[in-house]
Amino acid sequence: MGIWTVWNMIVCMPFFCLNELIIRLTVLMQTRLTGAFYMKPKYDLTFVGHMCYDEITTPDRPQPVVSPGSAVLCGAMAAVRTGKKIAAVVRMAKADEAIVQPMRDAGIDVFVVPTAETTYSRVIHETHDVDNRRLILSRDAGLFTMADVAGLQSRHVHLAGISDHEFSVDFVQQMAKGDWTLSTDMQSFVRQVNPITREIAFGDVAAKREICRPLSKLKLDIVEARLVTGLDDLAAAAADVSSWGVEEVLITEAKGVLANIGGKTIYEPFSNKSVIGRTGRGDTTFAAYLSWRLDHSAEEALKFAAALVSIKMETPGPFMGSLDDVFQRIKETAGSR
């Protein structure tokens, strides 16, 4: 639309229409000037959650190692390798914004909601059982609001939290009304922060059905699945969660990932040779699944996710490999069965 066309429209407008235009332009300018997240491009997949620092201790590495982390970081870095247009909306202190630079360097559009503090998580592995660990949330960046995602345009949005201090039930239900499909990770609600000790206890979620009902996809790990269903059998647990209204349910465990897709159970084993990069296993698995699922069947997406996260678990930090690496791992795994 040319400038003269716009000018003629303004000149010919009735006063009440011109007034409405001025109001809309004012709101738009305020949105841009205040740093709100007016995202003009349409993203394939957007991750919403805290950025954080992870302090990790293991039996083989008793001296803590601190590095940038979060479900958003692990997820977005895996998803962008698929060639999709990825965005991340993160709550964190502006002073720590340098830690999102690797995501931006990878081609991810990162939008920072400034907060007083950046989330800091202590992950303590007291034994070699990778599914059992102590989690302490020393500080956090607070709950998301709808204002934090104003103007977001995305095919799919994943609420990638690490504790119950990120998303309220009301926020999930409001997000479900958006022009996108929605998913979350049950760790965002099962991981409950003690207000005094800040240690995370794993507990059932009273509003689990209200949270899950509007979702298209949900991820849990083996511990979370047992907590919210009371079932030890993963296939039965996935089917139970699916009955709450979720179309696709994924559950990760040490040996692989199980999915319930419209009542059908499928399973893909992991092929990792070590667990030095175990932190972020579930976040990476689900992100790989979500991004590949946009254009592929559930079976293909699950196979892709299992291969990608297997590579990731062999090296600390987010997945930094290529699609060729993933395809090669799929080929190797198929040949060994």
Secondary structure, DSSP 8 states (H G I E B T S, - for coil): --HHHHHHHHHHS-HHHHHHHHHHHHHHHHHHHTT-----S-EEEEEEEE-EEEEEEETTEEEEEEEEE-HHHHHHHHHGGGT--EEEEEEE-GGGGGGGHHHHHTT-EEEEEE-S--EEEEEE--SS-TT--EEEEEE------GGGGTT--EEEEEE--SSTTS--HHHHHHHTTSSSEEEEETHHHHEEE-TTT-BEEE---TTHHHHHTT-SEEEEEHHHHHHHH--S-HHHHHHHHHTTT-SEEEEE-SSEEEEEETTEEEEEE---S--TT-TTHHHHHHHHHHHHHTTS-HHHHHHHHHHHHHHHTTSSSS----HHHHHHHHHHHHHH-
